[in-house]
Amino acid sequence: ILKTIPAPVSKSDHLQFLTTSLDHSDFLGQIGIGRVFSGEIKVGQQVVCCKDQSISKPLKITKIYKFKGLQRVETQSALFGDIIALTGFTEPLSIGTTLCEVEHPEPLPYVTVDEPTLSIYLSVNDSPFNGEDGKLLTSRQIKERLDKELKTNVALRVEPTDSPESFKVSGRGQLHLGILLENMRREGFEMQVSAPEVIYKTINGVKHEPIELLVVDVPEEQQGLVMEHLGKKKAEMKNMDHTGNGRVRIEFEVPSRGLLGFRSQFLTDTRGMGIATFSFSGYQPYKGDIITRTKGALVSMENGNTTGYALDALQARGVLFVGPAERVYEGMIIGENSRDMDMDVNPCKQKKLTNMRASGTDEAIRLEPPRRMDLETCMEWIQPDELIEITPHSVRLRKKVLRAGMRK
């Protein structure tokens, strides 16, 4: 524990402000957030933006905000050591840009932003239930929301596709993309998302893939199980350190595609006692195929409400994702098959009634609780021929082609 915190030191009398984060306001425009490394900055001061050996035209600082807790407090000036937010930018600002005095453009070392490693296809919801939950449904509204996100989310990339109703969205990983989708869902959007795809590169004619540096901190009794599962994901152990308190810290280099589905498996292996962090390491030659999901899907072949009678018979086929009296549609995935193939089933089947059956002969139906998967778990689970239907109140799994006859 430090008794005293050293006071900030200015290495120069000239202004140096390093941009480390971005924000946006509909009234103030782009907002640059960062730290004053040296000098002083004032409202109305003329500054230049320095980046990649280039210097922008002079611009005037219109507002300065300091941070007090979670609030921004407007001020007239800031000294070296202060973390502040600035407005007044006439050109797009990027992370790593240094703001300097017009007479003394001295940029700080450039901060690079990691490249995207994972991509998804985001499209308009065209399921039979579209428009029932959300209020933002069209491709124009989705595009406007993605364009707004690009102003502050610097690691995000959005590209058009051959279809005007679909967009290719690339990000830093499953968590990065999952946060964007969850935010859009809470804002009232309806959309469909494809299975995540790793972004490959061809370097000198050789296929390369993104590699992550993974550091896990686990109890010693569970390290063998964690290492076994990471080995199946083509992970290479680089270092191991016993911390002396019954835990061990292990470093791995693992392909980014190997981290799909890793989080839930890791928490299960360590019984919630493991800690995992990862960061982008670079691109390396392709490591080979990784076995992903080995089981098929139970796909509804009917539109309607599920019945306990039908689900009771389907329990033996696999794990169900829905309970009784839930609405389903043809092509919707209602469970995981116990075999490695997809199976079309009827979860809406009614029990046939006859006048020969006594009322007391019915057997009690005992249904297992359905497996409820959140958005990130769905992204780990789906295959390339499947989609996630996201609405403000529901997350459903479905086939790209809904009709069973057209899938075969």
DOKEDO-767246 format. One record per residue (C-alpha): residue number from 1; residue in three letters; x, y, z. Coordinates in Angstrom, 2 decimals, decimal comma. Layout:
N
(atom NUM "ALA" (X Y Z)) ...
REM end
This chain:
408
(atom 1 "ILE" (0,00 0,00 0,00)) (atom 2 "LEU" (1,44 3,37 -1,03)) (atom 3 "LYS" (1,36 6,06 1,64)) (atom 4 "THR" (1,84 8,89 -0,82)) (atom 5 "ILE" (1,08 9,19 -4,52)) (atom 6 "PRO" (3,72 11,09 -6,50)) (atom 7 "ALA" (2,53 14,40 -7,90)) (atom 8 "PRO" (2,30 14,63 -11,71)) (atom 9 "VAL" (5,46 15,84 -13,41)) (atom 10 "SER" (5,52 17,93 -16,58)) (atom 11 "LYS" (8,45 17,11 -18,86)) (atom 12 "SER" (7,87 20,23 -20,92)) (atom 13 "ASP" (6,22 23,63 -20,66)) (atom 14 "HIS" (4,47 23,07 -24,00)) (atom 15 "LEU" (1,04 21,47 -24,26)) (atom 16 "GLN" (0,81 17,73 -24,91)) (atom 17 "PHE" (-2,63 16,08 -24,62)) (atom 18 "LEU" (-2,95 12,39 -25,60)) (atom 19 "THR" (-6,36 11,17 -26,78)) (atom 20 "THR" (-7,16 7,75 -25,30)) (atom 21 "SER" (-10,96 7,55 -25,70)) (atom 22 "LEU" (-13,73 9,08 -27,79)) (atom 23 "ASP" (-17,31 10,15 -27,20)) (atom 24 "HIS" (-19,95 11,94 -29,24)) (atom 25 "SER" (-22,66 14,47 -28,55)) (atom 26 "ASP" (-25,42 15,53 -30,93)) (atom 27 "PHE" (-24,94 19,12 -29,72)) (atom 28 "LEU" (-21,16 19,39 -29,23)) (atom 29 "GLY" (-19,96 16,96 -31,89)) (atom 30 "GLN" (-16,98 14,72 -31,28)) (atom 31 "ILE" (-15,50 14,63 -27,77)) (atom 32 "GLY" (-11,88 13,68 -27,12)) (atom 33 "ILE" (-11,02 12,17 -23,72)) (atom 34 "GLY" (-7,47 11,81 -22,46)) (atom 35 "ARG" (-4,72 13,11 -20,21)) (atom 36 "VAL" (-2,70 16,31 -20,25)) (atom 37 "PHE" (0,92 15,09 -20,13)) (atom 38 "SER" (2,53 18,52 -20,07)) (atom 39 "GLY" (1,67 22,20 -20,18)) (atom 40 "GLU" (-1,76 23,77 -19,78)) (atom 41 "ILE" (-4,85 23,88 -21,99)) (atom 42 "LYS" (-7,54 26,60 -21,90)) (atom 43 "VAL" (-10,93 27,24 -23,46)) (atom 44 "GLY" (-10,49 29,24 -26,68)) (atom 45 "GLN" (-6,87 28,11 -27,13)) (atom 46 "GLN" (-5,65 27,30 -30,65)) (atom 47 "VAL" (-4,19 23,77 -30,95)) (atom 48 "VAL" (-3,19 21,31 -33,69)) (atom 49 "CYS" (-3,73 17,53 -33,92)) (atom 50 "CYS" (-0,55 15,50 -34,50)) (atom 51 "LYS" (-0,79 11,93 -35,80)) (atom 52 "ASP" (1,44 9,76 -38,00)) (atom 53 "GLN" (3,83 12,64 -38,75)) (atom 54 "SER" (0,91 14,75 -39,99)) (atom 55 "ILE" (-0,31 18,01 -38,46)) (atom 56 "SER" (-3,87 19,29 -38,85)) (atom 57 "LYS" (-5,07 22,83 -39,33)) (atom 58 "PRO" (-5,39 24,88 -36,11)) (atom 59 "LEU" (-8,64 24,43 -34,21)) (atom 60 "LYS" (-10,14 26,19 -31,19)) (atom 61 "ILE" (-11,05 24,40 -27,97)) (atom 62 "THR" (-14,68 25,28 -27,19)) (atom 63 "LYS" (-15,27 23,39 -23,93)) (atom 64 "ILE" (-13,20 21,56 -21,31)) (atom 65 "TYR" (-14,67 19,07 -18,84)) (atom 66 "LYS" (-13,05 17,55 -15,77)) (atom 67 "PHE" (-14,31 14,36 -14,17)) (atom 68 "LYS" (-15,85 14,35 -10,70)) (atom 69 "GLY" (-16,94 10,82 -9,93)) (atom 70 "LEU" (-19,13 9,77 -12,86)) (atom 71 "GLN" (-20,02 13,36 -13,75)) (atom 72 "ARG" (-18,35 15,83 -16,10)) (atom 73 "VAL" (-17,80 19,29 -14,68)) (atom 74 "GLU" (-17,13 22,16 -17,08)) (atom 75 "THR" (-13,96 24,17 -16,43)) (atom 76 "GLN" (-11,95 26,90 -18,13)) (atom 77 "SER" (-8,50 25,28 -18,02)) (atom 78 "ALA" (-6,61 22,10 -17,14)) (atom 79 "LEU" (-3,01 21,42 -16,09)) (atom 80 "PHE" (-0,63 18,52 -16,68)) (atom 81 "GLY" (-1,81 15,35 -14,94)) (atom 82 "ASP" (-5,51 16,14 -15,41)) (atom 83 "ILE" (-7,82 13,70 -17,20)) (atom 84 "ILE" (-10,27 15,78 -19,21)) (atom 85 "ALA" (-12,73 15,80 -22,11)) (atom 86 "LEU" (-12,46 18,36 -24,94)) (atom 87 "THR" (-14,77 19,63 -27,68)) (atom 88 "GLY" (-14,28 21,84 -30,72)) (atom 89 "PHE" (-12,93 19,37 -33,28)) (atom 90 "THR" (-13,66 20,23 -36,91)) (atom 91 "GLU" (-12,17 17,02 -38,31)) (atom 92 "PRO" (-12,64 13,38 -37,19)) (atom 93 "LEU" (-10,44 12,60 -34,17)) (atom 94 "SER" (-8,84 9,21 -33,53)) (atom 95 "ILE" (-7,30 7,50 -30,52)) (atom 96 "GLY" (-3,57 8,16 -30,23)) (atom 97 "THR" (-3,77 11,73 -31,55)) (atom 98 "THR" (-1,72 14,31 -29,62)) (atom 99 "LEU" (-3,01 17,88 -29,22)) (atom 100 "CYS" (-0,16 20,41 -29,16)) (atom 101 "GLU" (0,40 24,14 -29,31)) (atom 102 "VAL" (0,43 25,58 -32,82)) (atom 103 "GLU" (4,02 26,84 -32,40)) (atom 104 "HIS" (5,34 23,62 -30,80)) (atom 105 "PRO" (3,89 20,46 -32,43)) (atom 106 "GLU" (5,59 17,73 -30,37)) (atom 107 "PRO" (3,54 14,48 -30,63)) (atom 108 "LEU" (3,71 11,76 -27,99)) (atom 109 "PRO" (4,35 8,11 -28,97)) (atom 110 "TYR" (1,37 6,87 -30,99)) (atom 111 "VAL" (-1,08 4,50 -29,30)) (atom 112 "THR" (-2,26 1,77 -31,70)) (atom 113 "VAL" (-5,72 0,20 -31,61)) (atom 114 "ASP" (-5,87 -3,58 -32,04)) (atom 115 "GLU" (-7,31 -4,77 -35,33)) (atom 116 "PRO" (-10,66 -6,61 -35,46)) (atom 117 "THR" (-10,34 -10,39 -35,24)) (atom 118 "LEU" (-13,97 -11,53 -35,43)) (atom 119 "SER" (-16,86 -10,66 -37,75)) (atom 120 "ILE" (-20,60 -11,29 -37,89)) (atom 121 "TYR" (-23,33 -10,53 -40,40)) (atom 122 "LEU" (-26,07 -8,33 -38,94)) (atom 123 "SER" (-29,34 -8,28 -40,88)) (atom 124 "VAL" (-33,00 -7,30 -40,68)) (atom 125 "ASN" (-35,20 -9,74 -38,76)) (atom 126 "ASP" (-37,34 -11,67 -41,28)) (atom 127 "SER" (-38,72 -14,37 -38,96)) (atom 128 "PRO" (-42,49 -14,97 -38,62)) (atom 129 "PHE" (-42,36 -13,08 -35,29)) (atom 130 "ASN" (-40,72 -9,94 -36,68)) (atom 131 "GLY" (-42,15 -6,63 -35,51)) (atom 132 "GLU" (-43,87 -8,04 -32,42)) (atom 133 "ASP" (-41,30 -6,97 -29,80)) (atom 134 "GLY" (-39,16 -4,18 -31,20)) (atom 135 "LYS" (-39,84 -0,75 -32,65)) (atom 136 "LEU" (-36,63 -0,33 -34,70)) (atom 137 "LEU" (-36,81 -2,85 -37,53)) (atom 138 "THR" (-35,56 -1,47 -40,85)) (atom 139 "SER" (-32,11 -1,63 -42,43)) (atom 140 "ARG" (-31,98 2,18 -42,48)) (atom 141 "GLN" (-32,44 2,35 -38,71)) (atom 142 "ILE" (-29,83 -0,36 -38,16)) (atom 143 "LYS" (-27,34 1,44 -40,43)) (atom 144 "GLU" (-27,87 4,75 -38,61)) (atom 145 "ARG" (-27,24 3,04 -35,28)) (atom 146 "LEU" (-24,04 1,38 -36,55)) (atom 147 "ASP" (-22,80 4,68 -38,02)) (atom 148 "LYS" (-23,38 6,34 -34,65)) (atom 149 "GLU" (-21,46 3,55 -32,90)) (atom 150 "LEU" (-18,48 4,03 -35,24)) (atom 151 "LYS" (-18,00 7,58 -33,93)) (atom 152 "THR" (-16,99 6,32 -30,47)) (atom 153 "ASN" (-16,19 2,60 -30,90)) (atom 154 "VAL" (-12,83 2,86 -32,64)) (atom 155 "ALA" (-12,13 -0,90 -32,82)) (atom 156 "LEU" (-15,38 -1,56 -34,70)) (atom 157 "ARG" (-15,61 -1,94 -38,49)) (atom 158 "VAL" (-18,82 -1,92 -40,54)) (atom 159 "GLU" (-18,88 -2,94 -44,22)) (atom 160 "PRO" (-21,80 -3,17 -46,68)) (atom 161 "THR" (-22,69 -6,51 -48,26)) (atom 162 "ASP" (-24,37 -7,60 -51,48)) (atom 163 "SER" (-27,72 -7,33 -49,70)) (atom 164 "PRO" (-28,99 -3,88 -48,64)) (atom 165 "GLU" (-30,53 -5,49 -45,54)) (atom 166 "SER" (-27,29 -7,01 -44,20)) (atom 167 "PHE" (-24,06 -5,53 -42,80)) (atom 168 "LYS" (-20,70 -7,11 -42,01)) (atom 169 "VAL" (-19,66 -6,00 -38,51)) (atom 170 "SER" (-16,12 -6,73 -37,30)) (atom 171 "GLY" (-14,82 -6,32 -33,76)) (atom 172 "ARG" (-12,16 -7,28 -31,25)) (atom 173 "GLY" (-13,82 -10,46 -30,11)) (atom 174 "GLN" (-16,99 -12,11 -28,94)) (atom 175 "LEU" (-17,39 -9,86 -25,89)) (atom 176 "HIS" (-16,87 -6,68 -27,96)) (atom 177 "LEU" (-19,56 -7,65 -30,47)) (atom 178 "GLY" (-21,85 -9,04 -27,76)) (atom 179 "ILE" (-21,91 -5,70 -25,91)) (atom 180 "LEU" (-22,93 -3,87 -29,10)) (atom 181 "LEU" (-25,73 -6,34 -29,83)) (atom 182 "GLU" (-26,99 -6,25 -26,24)) (atom 183 "ASN" (-27,06 -2,43 -26,26)) (atom 184 "MET" (-28,98 -2,37 -29,55)) (atom 185 "ARG" (-31,41 -4,94 -28,20)) (atom 186 "ARG" (-32,15 -2,81 -25,12)) (atom 187 "GLU" (-32,72 0,22 -27,34)) (atom 188 "GLY" (-35,58 -1,56 -29,12)) (atom 189 "PHE" (-33,89 -3,08 -32,18)) (atom 190 "GLU" (-34,85 -6,36 -33,81)) (atom 191 "MET" (-32,16 -8,10 -35,88)) (atom 192 "GLN" (-30,61 -11,37 -36,94)) (atom 193 "VAL" (-26,97 -12,35 -36,38)) (atom 194 "SER" (-24,90 -15,01 -38,12)) (atom 195 "ALA" (-22,31 -17,27 -36,54)) (atom 196 "PRO" (-19,04 -15,41 -35,73)) (atom 197 "GLU" (-16,23 -15,81 -38,27)) (atom 198 "VAL" (-12,53 -15,28 -37,64)) (atom 199 "ILE" (-10,79 -12,76 -39,91)) (atom 200 "TYR" (-7,92 -14,50 -41,71)) (atom 201 "LYS" (-5,01 -12,92 -43,58)) (atom 202 "THR" (-2,77 -14,22 -46,36)) (atom 203 "ILE" (0,87 -13,28 -45,73)) (atom 204 "ASN" (3,47 -14,34 -48,34)) (atom 205 "GLY" (0,97 -16,81 -49,75)) (atom 206 "VAL" (0,40 -18,50 -46,36)) (atom 207 "LYS" (-2,92 -18,42 -44,51)) (atom 208 "HIS" (-2,56 -16,69 -41,13)) (atom 209 "GLU" (-5,02 -16,37 -38,25)) (atom 210 "PRO" (-5,24 -14,05 -35,21)) (atom 211 "ILE" (-3,62 -15,33 -32,01)) (atom 212 "GLU" (-4,55 -14,25 -28,48)) (atom 213 "LEU" (-2,34 -14,27 -25,39)) (atom 214 "LEU" (-4,47 -16,00 -22,76)) (atom 215 "VAL" (-3,58 -15,89 -19,04)) (atom 216 "VAL" (-5,57 -18,14 -16,69)) (atom 217 "ASP" (-5,40 -18,21 -12,89)) (atom 218 "VAL" (-6,96 -21,46 -11,62)) (atom 219 "PRO" (-6,88 -23,74 -8,54)) (atom 220 "GLU" (-4,16 -26,38 -8,83)) (atom 221 "GLU" (-6,63 -29,27 -8,71)) (atom 222 "GLN" (-8,37 -28,01 -11,87)) (atom 223 "GLN" (-5,32 -27,07 -13,95)) (atom 224 "GLY" (-5,19 -30,47 -15,69)) (atom 225 "LEU" (-8,77 -30,22 -16,95)) (atom 226 "VAL" (-8,27 -26,64 -18,17)) (atom 227 "MET" (-5,05 -27,57 -20,00)) (atom 228 "GLU" (-6,74 -30,59 -21,59)) (atom 229 "HIS" (-9,59 -28,53 -23,03)) (atom 230 "LEU" (-7,27 -25,73 -24,20)) (atom 231 "GLY" (-5,07 -28,33 -25,90)) (atom 232 "LYS" (-8,05 -29,34 -28,03)) (atom 233 "LYS" (-8,34 -25,69 -29,09)) (atom 234 "LYS" (-4,74 -25,65 -30,42)) (atom 235 "ALA" (-3,44 -23,61 -27,47)) (atom 236 "GLU" (0,32 -23,61 -26,76)) (atom 237 "MET" (1,49 -23,16 -23,17)) (atom 238 "LYS" (4,20 -20,49 -22,84)) (atom 239 "ASN" (4,67 -20,16 -19,08)) (atom 240 "MET" (3,47 -21,58 -15,77)) (atom 241 "ASP" (3,86 -20,04 -12,33)) (atom 242 "HIS" (2,72 -21,48 -9,00)) (atom 243 "THR" (1,62 -18,55 -6,86)) (atom 244 "GLY" (1,99 -20,50 -3,62)) (atom 245 "ASN" (-1,59 -20,18 -2,37)) (atom 246 "GLY" (-2,98 -23,27 -4,02)) (atom 247 "ARG" (-3,38 -21,58 -7,39)) (atom 248 "VAL" (-1,40 -21,61 -10,61)) (atom 249 "ARG" (-1,07 -18,97 -13,34)) (atom 250 "ILE" (-0,58 -20,28 -16,89)) (atom 251 "GLU" (0,05 -18,35 -20,11)) (atom 252 "PHE" (-1,13 -19,70 -23,47)) (atom 253 "GLU" (-1,08 -18,61 -27,08)) (atom 254 "VAL" (-4,41 -19,67 -28,53)) (atom 255 "PRO" (-6,15 -18,96 -31,87)) (atom 256 "SER" (-9,00 -16,46 -31,59)) (atom 257 "ARG" (-11,45 -19,07 -32,94)) (atom 258 "GLY" (-10,41 -21,33 -30,06)) (atom 259 "LEU" (-11,84 -18,80 -27,60)) (atom 260 "LEU" (-15,35 -19,18 -29,04)) (atom 261 "GLY" (-17,20 -21,12 -26,39)) (atom 262 "PHE" (-14,23 -20,97 -24,02)) (atom 263 "ARG" (-15,83 -18,79 -21,34)) (atom 264 "SER" (-18,69 -21,09 -20,39)) (atom 265 "GLN" (-16,50 -24,20 -20,55)) (atom 266 "PHE" (-13,81 -22,53 -18,42)) (atom 267 "LEU" (-16,30 -21,52 -15,71)) (atom 268 "THR" (-17,64 -25,08 -15,64)) (atom 269 "ASP" (-14,15 -26,62 -15,43)) (atom 270 "THR" (-13,05 -24,34 -12,58)) (atom 271 "ARG" (-16,44 -24,29 -10,78)) (atom 272 "GLY" (-16,47 -20,52 -11,05)) (atom 273 "MET" (-13,07 -20,14 -9,32)) (atom 274 "GLY" (-10,99 -19,43 -12,44)) (atom 275 "ILE" (-9,85 -16,05 -13,78)) (atom 276 "ALA" (-9,07 -15,60 -17,47)) (atom 277 "THR" (-7,77 -12,56 -19,38)) (atom 278 "PHE" (-6,66 -12,33 -22,98)) (atom 279 "SER" (-5,15 -9,78 -25,35)) (atom 280 "PHE" (-4,31 -9,72 -29,05)) (atom 281 "SER" (-0,84 -11,12 -29,76)) (atom 282 "GLY" (-0,55 -11,09 -33,56)) (atom 283 "TYR" (-1,06 -13,22 -36,64)) (atom 284 "GLN" (0,51 -16,68 -37,02)) (atom 285 "PRO" (0,18 -19,45 -39,62)) (atom 286 "TYR" (-3,10 -21,38 -39,50)) (atom 287 "LYS" (-3,03 -23,94 -36,69)) (atom 288 "GLY" (-5,40 -26,50 -38,20)) (atom 289 "ASP" (-9,03 -27,44 -37,69)) (atom 290 "ILE" (-10,66 -27,14 -34,27)) (atom 291 "ILE" (-13,61 -29,33 -33,36)) (atom 292 "THR" (-16,56 -27,12 -32,40)) (atom 293 "ARG" (-20,12 -28,28 -31,78)) (atom 294 "THR" (-20,47 -32,04 -32,17)) (atom 295 "LYS" (-24,26 -32,27 -31,76)) (atom 296 "GLY" (-27,11 -31,38 -34,07)) (atom 297 "ALA" (-30,21 -29,29 -33,48)) (atom 298 "LEU" (-33,84 -30,12 -32,80)) (atom 299 "VAL" (-35,76 -27,97 -35,30)) (atom 300 "SER" (-39,48 -27,25 -35,12)) (atom 301 "MET" (-41,49 -28,30 -38,17)) (atom 302 "GLU" (-44,73 -26,61 -37,03)) (atom 303 "ASN" (-46,05 -23,16 -36,15)) (atom 304 "GLY" (-47,93 -22,86 -32,86)) (atom 305 "ASN" (-47,61 -23,29 -29,10)) (atom 306 "THR" (-45,54 -26,08 -27,58)) (atom 307 "THR" (-47,36 -28,73 -25,54)) (atom 308 "GLY" (-46,16 -30,64 -22,51)) (atom 309 "TYR" (-47,23 -33,89 -24,20)) (atom 310 "ALA" (-44,95 -33,28 -27,20)) (atom 311 "LEU" (-42,01 -32,00 -25,14)) (atom 312 "ASP" (-42,23 -35,03 -22,85)) (atom 313 "ALA" (-41,61 -37,28 -25,85)) (atom 314 "LEU" (-38,79 -35,06 -27,16)) (atom 315 "GLN" (-36,83 -35,03 -23,89)) (atom 316 "ALA" (-35,26 -38,36 -24,79)) (atom 317 "ARG" (-33,93 -36,86 -28,04)) (atom 318 "GLY" (-31,74 -34,23 -26,39)) (atom 319 "VAL" (-31,74 -31,01 -24,35)) (atom 320 "LEU" (-34,67 -28,64 -24,86)) (atom 321 "PHE" (-34,41 -24,83 -25,10)) (atom 322 "VAL" (-38,16 -24,16 -24,72)) (atom 323 "GLY" (-40,82 -24,97 -22,15)) (atom 324 "PRO" (-44,53 -25,77 -22,53)) (atom 325 "ALA" (-46,98 -23,20 -23,95)) (atom 326 "GLU" (-44,25 -21,21 -25,74)) (atom 327 "ARG" (-44,76 -19,93 -29,29)) (atom 328 "VAL" (-42,54 -21,48 -31,94)) (atom 329 "TYR" (-42,38 -21,36 -35,73)) (atom 330 "GLU" (-41,20 -23,67 -38,48)) (atom 331 "GLY" (-37,39 -23,60 -38,67)) (atom 332 "MET" (-36,90 -22,42 -35,08)) (atom 333 "ILE" (-34,34 -24,41 -33,06)) (atom 334 "ILE" (-36,01 -25,71 -29,90)) (atom 335 "GLY" (-33,21 -27,93 -28,54)) (atom 336 "GLU" (-29,90 -29,71 -28,97)) (atom 337 "ASN" (-29,99 -33,20 -30,45)) (atom 338 "SER" (-28,12 -35,95 -28,63)) (atom 339 "ARG" (-26,76 -37,10 -32,03)) (atom 340 "ASP" (-24,54 -35,30 -34,53)) (atom 341 "MET" (-27,36 -34,53 -36,97)) (atom 342 "ASP" (-30,27 -32,11 -37,18)) (atom 343 "MET" (-33,74 -33,51 -36,56)) (atom 344 "ASP" (-37,09 -31,97 -37,53)) (atom 345 "VAL" (-39,60 -32,45 -34,71)) (atom 346 "ASN" (-43,14 -31,38 -33,84)) (atom 347 "PRO" (-43,21 -29,69 -30,41)) (atom 348 "CYS" (-46,87 -28,68 -30,85)) (atom 349 "LYS" (-48,33 -32,19 -31,07)) (atom 350 "GLN" (-51,58 -32,61 -29,14)) (atom 351 "LYS" (-52,59 -35,77 -27,29)) (atom 352 "LYS" (-55,29 -37,64 -29,18)) (atom 353 "LEU" (-58,49 -37,99 -27,19)) (atom 354 "THR" (-60,79 -41,02 -27,35)) (atom 355 "ASN" (-64,05 -41,77 -25,60)) (atom 356 "MET" (-62,61 -45,09 -24,43)) (atom 357 "ARG" (-60,02 -43,59 -22,09)) (atom 358 "ALA" (-60,88 -42,99 -18,47)) (atom 359 "SER" (-59,92 -39,63 -16,99)) (atom 360 "GLY" (-57,70 -41,18 -14,36)) (atom 361 "THR" (-55,43 -43,13 -16,69)) (atom 362 "ASP" (-53,25 -40,19 -17,83)) (atom 363 "GLU" (-49,66 -40,38 -16,69)) (atom 364 "ALA" (-48,11 -37,37 -14,99)) (atom 365 "ILE" (-45,73 -35,46 -17,29)) (atom 366 "ARG" (-42,37 -34,58 -15,76)) (atom 367 "LEU" (-40,48 -32,06 -17,86)) (atom 368 "GLU" (-36,86 -31,12 -17,25)) (atom 369 "PRO" (-36,26 -27,34 -16,98)) (atom 370 "PRO" (-35,24 -26,00 -20,41)) (atom 371 "ARG" (-31,75 -24,67 -20,99)) (atom 372 "ARG" (-31,96 -20,88 -21,29)) (atom 373 "MET" (-29,03 -19,40 -23,22)) (atom 374 "ASP" (-27,98 -15,76 -23,20)) (atom 375 "LEU" (-26,73 -13,90 -26,26)) (atom 376 "GLU" (-23,05 -14,78 -25,85)) (atom 377 "THR" (-23,80 -18,47 -25,29)) (atom 378 "CYS" (-25,91 -18,47 -28,46)) (atom 379 "MET" (-23,00 -16,95 -30,40)) (atom 380 "GLU" (-20,81 -19,81 -29,19)) (atom 381 "TRP" (-23,40 -22,48 -30,02)) (atom 382 "ILE" (-24,66 -21,76 -33,54)) (atom 383 "GLN" (-23,30 -23,15 -36,82)) (atom 384 "PRO" (-22,88 -21,36 -40,20)) (atom 385 "ASP" (-26,35 -22,46 -41,41)) (atom 386 "GLU" (-28,06 -20,96 -38,35)) (atom 387 "LEU" (-28,98 -17,48 -37,09)) (atom 388 "ILE" (-29,71 -15,76 -33,79)) (atom 389 "GLU" (-32,97 -13,80 -33,72)) (atom 390 "ILE" (-32,56 -10,90 -31,29)) (atom 391 "THR" (-35,50 -8,85 -30,01)) (atom 392 "PRO" (-35,89 -6,65 -26,90)) (atom 393 "HIS" (-37,58 -9,49 -25,00)) (atom 394 "SER" (-36,29 -12,70 -26,61)) (atom 395 "VAL" (-33,21 -14,39 -28,01)) (atom 396 "ARG" (-34,12 -17,27 -30,32)) (atom 397 "LEU" (-32,15 -19,67 -32,50)) (atom 398 "ARG" (-33,30 -20,54 -36,01)) (atom 399 "LYS" (-32,17 -22,02 -39,30)) (atom 400 "LYS" (-31,32 -19,66 -42,17)) (atom 401 "VAL" (-33,76 -21,62 -44,35)) (atom 402 "LEU" (-36,94 -22,08 -42,34)) (atom 403 "ARG" (-38,82 -24,65 -44,40)) (atom 404 "ALA" (-37,64 -28,21 -43,77)) (atom 405 "GLY" (-38,19 -29,31 -47,37)) (atom 406 "MET" (-35,92 -26,57 -48,73)) (atom 407 "ARG" (-33,05 -27,40 -46,34)) (atom 408 "LYS" (-32,64 -30,95 -47,65)) 
REM end
